[in-house]
Amino acid sequence: MPRALSTALRALIKTDLEANLPIKEIMAKHRISQKKASSMYILYHQTGEVYLPPTIKKHHHGRPRKIKPAHEERLRAFLAEHPDAYISNMCDFLAAECGVHISESGVSRFCKELGHKIKRRPDGERGGPGFRMRTLPRDENGRPVRPSKSTSDYKKKGPTDRPGRAQMMKLLEKTRGWVKEYLSSSGKFDAGHDWAHVERVVALSMEILRVEEKTWKRKGVRFDALVVELVALMHDIDEHRFAPGASPQSTDENEAATTPATQDPDQTENQTHTQSYPSPDSTTDPSPLPPSPPSLVHTTLTTLGWPPSLSTHISHLTRSIPYTTEFSPLPAAHTLHTTSLNLHPEHAIVQDAIRLDMLGAIGISRAIASHGMDKGVAFLKERLGKVEKGMKTGEGGSDCFVERHAVQEDV
C-alpha cells in the first residue's frame, strides 16, 4: 500500500500545479509516482484542490427504528412539559398517543441521543412507577436495612456429628492401622481371616457399592460409603469364633453348630435371596436394632475418635452380618439379621463382599489354610450352594460371583 502524502507535501504540489509545471517535473521534484501525480493533476483542475478527505457513510444495521421523526417531536414536547418523567411514563405516552410499543431500554437509548437526563426512580417513595428493581428498605437515616434470612427458603440440613473430610481420612487411617495390628497380634485369627482378607473385603465392598449406587440412584436409595468401609474393616473383630475366651474349636464345627437342625437349609437361603432396599420415604426408625452389650468394635471406634452414634451403628451391623448369625437357630439372632438387612442397604453390600471372598482361587486357599485339605474341600462344596442362593445384591455381586463360581466348580 503506497504511503500517504503529508499535508505540507500536498501544499507544495499544489503550488507547482498553480505555476503550471509539467507533471514529469513534479514527479521528479517530489518523488511521487505517475499515477499519484496524474490523479492530483486531474483533481486540481476539477476542484482546485489536490486532496479531498473521504466521506464516511453511516450504515444502519438491524431493524428499523420504531420512533419516527413525528414521534420524536411529540416525545420532545412531552419531555418539555414533564421534565421529571420516568422511563415507564415515556413508554406509556408513546403507546397511548403514538401507538408505538417500545421497551424501556429502547426509550433509554433514545433519551441518551436527545441528551435528556434519565430518571429511573422517584425521589420520594421507593418502588413507585419507573423503579425497575426492588431494593432494601431504609431506616430513618436513609441507610439500607437488611432483612434476616428466612430459613424456609433454604434446604435445612439436619444436625450431624460426622467428622469433616480431612478428619475422616485421618480416622480411617488410624482404624486401618488398628485392625491390621489387632489381627496380627491377638493370636485369635487364622490364615483365612488375616489383614489381606480384610483388604479384599473392603475392595469388593467398594466395587459393589459403586455398581449398586448406579442401579438404585433413580429409585432414591442412598448408600453410606463410610459405613460400608468401616463395617468391612471391622466385620471379623466381634465374630464369636474369635472373641476373647472362645473355645478353640475349628471354624467348621462352630458353624455347623449354628445351622438349624429342624429347618430346611434351602428354605432359609431362599428367604434372603432377593434384596429390597428400604424406601427413602419410609417412616420406619432408621436404626431400631436391639441394644447390645458393649462390644470391642464400639469401644475401639469410640476410642479412636469416631462419634459414639456411628460406633454404635457399626457395632450393630458387624453383629448382624456373619454367616452364623443369618443361619442361627436362635430366633433373636435371625431377627437381628433380618432387621438389619431390611433397614440398612450397606448390610447386603458388605455381606456379599465377604461371601465373594470365599469363592475362586482365593477362597480355595483360604479354606485349605483354615480347615486343611480334606475338610477345606468339603467345606467349599457345602458352602457353594448356600452362598449362591444367599447373594443379596444385584449386578454388583452377581457378575463377580459368576466368575469365581467357574473356578470353584473345578475343585
C-alpha positions as CSV (number, residue, x, y, z in Angstrom):
1,M,0.0,0.0,0.0
2,P,1.5,3.4,-1.0
3,R,2.4,5.8,1.7
4,A,0.1,8.8,2.4
5,L,1.4,12.2,1.5
6,S,1.7,14.8,4.2
7,T,-0.2,18.0,4.3
8,A,2.9,20.1,3.7
9,L,3.9,18.0,0.6
10,R,0.4,18.4,-0.8
11,A,0.7,22.1,-0.4
12,L,4.0,22.2,-2.3
13,I,2.5,20.1,-5.1
14,K,-0.5,22.4,-5.3
15,T,1.9,25.4,-5.6
16,D,3.7,23.8,-8.5
17,L,0.4,23.0,-10.3
18,E,-0.6,26.6,-9.9
19,A,2.7,27.6,-11.6
20,N,1.8,25.2,-14.5
21,L,4.9,23.0,-14.1
22,P,4.8,19.8,-16.2
23,I,3.8,16.5,-14.5
24,K,7.1,14.8,-15.1
25,E,8.9,17.7,-13.4
26,I,6.6,17.5,-10.4
27,M,7.2,13.7,-10.3
28,A,11.0,14.1,-10.2
29,K,10.9,17.0,-7.8
30,H,8.7,15.4,-5.2
31,R,9.5,11.7,-5.9
32,I,5.9,10.6,-6.4
33,S,4.5,8.1,-8.9
34,Q,3.0,9.0,-12.2
35,K,-0.4,7.6,-11.0
36,K,-0.4,9.8,-7.9
37,A,0.7,12.9,-9.9
38,S,-1.9,12.4,-12.6
39,S,-4.8,11.9,-10.1
40,M,-3.7,15.0,-8.2
41,Y,-3.4,17.0,-11.6
42,I,-7.0,15.9,-12.6
43,L,-8.4,16.7,-9.2
44,Y,-6.8,20.1,-9.1
45,H,-8.3,21.1,-12.5
46,Q,-11.7,19.9,-11.4
47,T,-12.0,21.2,-7.8
48,G,-9.0,23.4,-7.3
49,E,-7.7,21.1,-4.6
50,V,-5.1,18.2,-4.7
51,Y,-6.8,16.2,-1.9
52,L,-10.3,15.7,-0.6
53,P,-11.0,13.8,2.7
54,P,-13.1,10.7,2.2
55,T,-16.7,10.9,3.1
56,I,-17.8,8.2,5.6
57,K,-21.3,6.9,5.0
58,K,-23.1,5.8,8.2
59,H,-24.9,2.5,7.6
60,H,-27.7,1.5,9.9
61,H,-27.8,-2.2,10.6
62,G,-30.6,-4.2,12.2
63,R,-34.3,-3.5,12.4
64,P,-35.6,0.0,11.6
65,R,-36.2,2.3,14.4
66,K,-39.7,2.3,15.9
67,I,-39.5,6.0,16.9
68,K,-40.1,8.0,13.7
69,P,-39.4,11.8,13.3
70,A,-43.0,12.6,14.0
71,H,-42.9,10.5,17.2
72,E,-39.6,12.2,18.2
73,E,-41.2,15.7,18.0
74,R,-44.2,14.6,20.2
75,L,-41.9,13.0,22.7
76,R,-39.7,16.2,22.8
77,A,-42.9,18.2,23.6
78,F,-43.9,15.7,26.3
79,L,-40.5,15.9,28.0
80,A,-40.6,19.7,27.8
81,E,-44.0,19.6,29.7
82,H,-42.9,16.8,32.1
83,P,-39.1,17.1,32.7
84,D,-39.4,14.7,35.7
85,A,-41.0,11.9,33.7
86,Y,-39.7,8.4,34.2
87,I,-38.8,5.9,31.5
88,S,-42.0,3.9,32.2
89,N,-44.0,7.2,31.7
90,M,-42.4,7.7,28.4
91,C,-43.3,4.2,27.3
92,D,-46.9,4.7,28.3
93,F,-47.0,8.0,26.4
94,L,-45.7,6.5,23.2
95,A,-48.1,3.6,23.5
96,A,-51.1,5.7,24.2
97,E,-50.5,8.8,22.0
98,C,-48.4,7.4,19.1
99,G,-49.4,3.7,19.1
100,V,-45.7,2.7,19.4
101,H,-44.9,-0.1,21.9
102,I,-41.2,0.1,22.8
103,S,-39.2,-1.3,25.6
104,E,-37.6,0.8,28.4
105,S,-34.1,0.0,27.1
106,G,-35.1,1.4,23.7
107,V,-36.5,4.6,25.3
108,S,-33.4,4.9,27.4
109,R,-31.1,4.8,24.3
110,F,-33.3,7.4,22.5
111,C,-33.2,9.7,25.5
112,K,-29.4,9.5,25.5
113,E,-29.4,10.6,21.8
114,L,-31.5,13.5,22.8
115,G,-29.3,14.4,25.7
116,H,-32.1,14.0,28.2
117,K,-31.2,13.1,31.8
118,I,-32.9,9.8,32.6
119,K,-34.7,9.2,35.9
120,R,-35.3,5.6,36.9
121,R,-36.8,6.0,40.4
122,P,-38.9,8.6,42.1
123,D,-37.4,11.0,44.7
124,G,-39.9,10.2,47.3
125,E,-41.5,6.8,47.9
126,R,-39.2,4.0,46.6
127,G,-40.7,1.3,44.4
128,G,-43.1,3.5,42.5
129,P,-43.5,3.8,38.7
130,G,-40.3,3.7,36.8
131,F,-38.4,1.9,39.6
132,R,-37.4,-1.4,38.0
133,M,-35.7,-3.3,40.8
134,R,-36.8,-4.0,44.3
135,T,-34.3,-2.6,46.8
136,L,-33.7,-2.9,50.6
137,P,-36.0,-0.9,53.0
138,R,-34.4,2.1,54.6
139,D,-34.3,3.3,58.2
140,E,-34.9,6.9,59.4
141,N,-31.3,7.8,58.4
142,G,-31.7,6.5,54.9
143,R,-29.5,3.5,55.4
144,P,-30.5,0.2,53.9
145,V,-31.9,-2.4,56.4
146,R,-31.0,-6.0,55.5
147,P,-33.8,-8.4,56.5
148,S,-32.8,-11.6,58.3
149,K,-32.5,-14.6,56.1
150,S,-35.5,-16.9,56.2
151,T,-34.6,-20.5,56.8
152,S,-37.6,-21.6,54.9
153,D,-36.0,-20.6,51.6
154,Y,-33.1,-22.9,52.1
155,K,-32.8,-26.6,52.4
156,K,-32.5,-27.4,56.1
157,K,-29.7,-29.7,56.9
158,G,-30.2,-31.9,60.0
159,P,-27.7,-32.0,62.8
160,T,-24.8,-34.3,62.1
161,D,-21.9,-35.5,64.3
162,R,-20.0,-36.8,61.3
163,P,-16.3,-35.6,61.1
164,G,-15.1,-33.4,58.3
165,R,-13.4,-34.9,55.3
166,A,-9.9,-34.2,56.5
167,Q,-10.6,-35.6,59.9
168,M,-12.4,-38.6,58.5
169,M,-9.4,-39.6,56.3
170,K,-7.2,-39.4,59.4
171,L,-9.6,-41.5,61.4
172,L,-9.9,-44.1,58.6
173,E,-6.1,-44.4,58.5
174,K,-5.9,-44.9,62.3
175,T,-8.7,-47.5,62.1
176,R,-6.9,-49.4,59.3
177,G,-3.7,-49.4,61.4
178,W,-5.5,-50.7,64.5
179,V,-7.3,-53.5,62.6
180,K,-4.1,-54.6,61.0
181,E,-2.2,-54.6,64.3
182,Y,-5.0,-56.4,66.1
183,L,-5.4,-59.2,63.5
184,S,-1.7,-60.0,63.6
185,S,-1.1,-59.7,67.4
186,S,-4.2,-61.1,69.0
187,G,-3.4,-64.7,68.1
188,K,-7.2,-65.4,67.6
189,F,-7.3,-65.2,63.8
190,D,-6.3,-67.9,61.4
191,A,-4.6,-67.5,58.0
192,G,-8.0,-67.2,56.3
193,H,-9.0,-64.2,58.4
194,D,-5.9,-62.0,58.2
195,W,-5.3,-58.4,57.1
196,A,-5.2,-59.5,53.4
197,H,-8.7,-60.9,53.7
198,V,-9.9,-57.6,55.2
199,E,-8.3,-55.6,52.4
200,R,-10.0,-57.8,49.8
201,V,-13.4,-57.4,51.5
202,V,-13.0,-53.7,51.6
203,A,-12.1,-53.5,47.9
204,L,-15.0,-55.8,46.9
205,S,-17.4,-53.8,49.1
206,M,-16.5,-50.5,47.4
207,E,-16.8,-52.0,43.9
208,I,-20.2,-53.5,44.7
209,L,-21.2,-50.1,46.2
210,R,-20.2,-48.3,43.0
211,V,-22.4,-50.6,40.9
212,E,-25.3,-50.6,43.3
213,E,-25.3,-46.8,43.5
214,K,-25.8,-46.5,39.7
215,T,-28.6,-49.1,39.8
216,W,-30.6,-47.7,42.7
217,K,-29.9,-43.9,42.3
218,R,-33.1,-43.3,40.3
219,K,-35.1,-45.1,42.9
220,G,-33.9,-42.8,45.6
221,V,-31.9,-45.3,47.6
222,R,-28.9,-43.7,49.4
223,F,-25.8,-45.6,50.4
224,D,-23.3,-44.5,53.1
225,A,-19.8,-45.2,51.8
226,L,-18.2,-44.5,55.2
227,V,-20.4,-47.1,56.9
228,V,-19.6,-49.6,54.1
229,E,-15.9,-49.2,54.6
230,L,-16.0,-49.3,58.4
231,V,-18.2,-52.4,58.5
232,A,-15.9,-54.1,56.0
233,L,-12.8,-53.2,58.2
234,M,-14.4,-54.4,61.5
235,H,-16.5,-57.3,60.3
236,D,-14.3,-60.0,62.0
237,I,-13.5,-58.2,65.2
238,D,-16.6,-59.2,67.2
239,E,-17.0,-62.6,65.5
240,H,-17.9,-65.1,68.2
241,R,-15.3,-67.5,66.9
242,F,-12.5,-65.0,67.5
243,A,-13.9,-63.4,70.6
244,P,-11.7,-63.4,73.8
245,G,-12.4,-66.6,75.8
246,A,-13.8,-68.5,72.8
247,S,-13.3,-72.3,72.8
248,P,-10.5,-73.5,70.5
249,Q,-12.9,-75.3,68.2
250,S,-12.4,-75.4,64.5
251,T,-14.3,-73.0,62.3
252,D,-16.4,-75.6,60.6
253,E,-17.5,-77.1,63.9
254,N,-18.6,-73.8,65.2
255,E,-20.6,-73.0,62.0
256,A,-22.1,-76.5,61.9
257,A,-23.4,-75.9,65.5
258,T,-25.2,-72.8,64.4
259,T,-27.0,-74.4,61.4
260,P,-30.7,-75.1,62.3
261,A,-31.3,-78.8,62.6
262,T,-35.1,-78.6,62.1
263,Q,-35.2,-76.1,59.3
264,D,-34.7,-76.8,55.6
265,P,-31.5,-75.0,54.5
266,D,-32.8,-74.3,51.0
267,Q,-35.9,-72.6,52.5
268,T,-33.7,-70.4,54.8
269,E,-31.5,-69.4,51.9
270,N,-34.3,-68.6,49.6
271,Q,-35.7,-66.2,52.2
272,T,-32.7,-63.9,51.9
273,H,-32.0,-64.4,48.2
274,T,-33.7,-61.2,46.9
275,Q,-32.6,-57.8,48.3
276,S,-35.1,-54.9,48.5
277,Y,-33.5,-51.8,49.8
278,P,-35.5,-49.5,52.1
279,S,-37.5,-46.8,50.5
280,P,-36.3,-43.2,51.2
281,D,-39.9,-42.2,52.1
282,S,-40.2,-44.9,54.7
283,T,-41.2,-43.7,58.1
284,T,-39.5,-46.5,59.9
285,D,-36.9,-45.7,62.6
286,P,-33.6,-45.9,60.7
287,S,-31.9,-47.8,63.4
288,P,-34.4,-49.9,65.5
289,L,-31.9,-52.7,66.1
290,P,-32.0,-54.2,69.6
291,P,-29.5,-52.9,72.1
292,S,-26.3,-54.8,72.5
293,P,-23.7,-55.1,75.3
294,P,-20.5,-53.1,74.9
295,S,-18.5,-54.6,72.1
296,L,-14.9,-54.4,71.1
297,V,-15.9,-52.7,67.8
298,H,-17.9,-50.0,69.6
299,T,-15.2,-49.4,72.2
300,T,-12.4,-49.3,69.7
301,L,-14.1,-46.9,67.3
302,T,-15.1,-44.6,70.1
303,T,-11.6,-44.6,71.5
304,L,-10.1,-43.9,68.0
305,G,-12.3,-40.7,67.8
306,W,-15.4,-41.8,65.9
307,P,-18.7,-40.4,67.1
308,P,-20.5,-42.7,69.6
309,S,-23.6,-42.9,67.5
310,L,-21.7,-44.0,64.4
311,S,-19.7,-46.5,66.6
312,T,-23.0,-48.0,67.8
313,H,-24.3,-48.3,64.3
314,I,-21.2,-50.0,63.0
315,S,-21.3,-52.4,66.0
316,H,-24.9,-53.4,65.2
317,L,-24.1,-54.1,61.6
318,T,-21.0,-56.2,62.4
319,R,-23.0,-58.3,64.8
320,S,-25.7,-59.0,62.2
321,I,-23.6,-59.7,59.1
322,P,-21.8,-63.0,60.0
323,Y,-22.9,-66.2,58.3
324,T,-23.5,-67.8,61.7
325,T,-25.9,-65.1,62.6
326,E,-28.0,-65.4,59.5
327,F,-28.4,-69.2,59.8
328,S,-28.5,-69.3,63.6
329,P,-31.3,-71.5,65.2
330,L,-31.9,-68.7,67.8
331,P,-34.8,-66.5,66.9
332,A,-33.2,-63.4,68.3
333,A,-30.1,-63.8,66.1
334,H,-32.3,-64.4,63.0
335,T,-34.4,-61.3,63.8
336,L,-31.3,-59.3,64.3
337,H,-30.0,-60.2,60.8
338,T,-33.4,-59.7,59.1
339,T,-34.0,-56.3,60.7
340,S,-30.6,-55.0,59.8
341,L,-30.8,-56.3,56.2
342,N,-34.2,-54.7,55.7
343,L,-33.3,-51.3,57.1
344,H,-29.6,-50.7,56.1
345,P,-28.6,-51.3,52.4
346,E,-24.9,-51.3,53.5
347,H,-25.6,-54.7,55.2
348,A,-26.1,-56.5,51.9
349,I,-23.1,-55.0,50.2
350,V,-20.6,-56.0,52.9
351,Q,-22.1,-59.4,53.4
352,D,-21.9,-60.2,49.7
353,A,-18.3,-59.0,49.6
354,I,-17.4,-61.4,52.5
355,R,-19.0,-64.3,50.7
356,L,-17.4,-63.5,47.4
357,D,-14.0,-63.8,49.1
358,M,-15.0,-67.4,49.9
359,L,-15.0,-68.2,46.2
360,G,-12.5,-68.6,43.4
361,A,-8.8,-69.4,43.8
362,I,-8.6,-67.1,46.9
363,G,-11.5,-68.9,48.5
364,I,-9.9,-72.3,47.9
365,S,-6.6,-71.2,49.5
366,R,-8.4,-69.7,52.5
367,A,-10.5,-72.9,53.1
368,I,-7.4,-75.1,53.0
369,A,-5.4,-72.7,55.2
370,S,-8.3,-72.7,57.8
371,H,-9.5,-76.3,57.6
372,G,-6.8,-78.4,55.9
373,M,-7.0,-80.1,52.5
374,D,-9.8,-82.7,53.1
375,K,-12.0,-80.6,55.3
376,G,-11.4,-77.5,53.2
377,V,-12.7,-79.1,50.0
378,A,-15.7,-80.5,51.8
379,F,-16.3,-77.1,53.4
380,L,-16.3,-75.4,49.9
381,K,-18.7,-77.8,48.4
382,E,-21.1,-77.4,51.3
383,R,-21.0,-73.6,51.2
384,L,-21.1,-73.2,47.4
385,G,-24.9,-73.6,47.1
386,K,-25.7,-71.6,50.2
387,V,-23.5,-68.7,49.0
388,E,-25.2,-68.7,45.5
389,K,-28.7,-68.6,47.0
390,G,-27.7,-66.1,49.7
391,M,-26.3,-63.3,47.4
392,K,-28.3,-60.2,48.1
393,T,-27.0,-57.5,45.7
394,G,-27.8,-57.3,42.0
395,E,-25.3,-56.7,39.3
396,G,-22.6,-55.6,41.6
397,G,-22.2,-59.0,43.3
398,S,-23.7,-61.4,40.7
399,D,-21.1,-60.7,38.0
400,C,-18.2,-61.4,40.3
401,F,-20.0,-64.5,41.7
402,V,-20.3,-66.0,38.2
403,E,-16.5,-65.5,37.5
404,R,-15.5,-67.1,40.8
405,H,-18.1,-69.8,40.7
406,A,-16.5,-71.1,37.5
407,V,-13.2,-71.6,39.3
408,Q,-14.9,-73.1,42.3
409,E,-16.6,-75.8,40.3
410,D,-13.3,-77.2,39.1
411,V,-12.3,-78.2,42.7
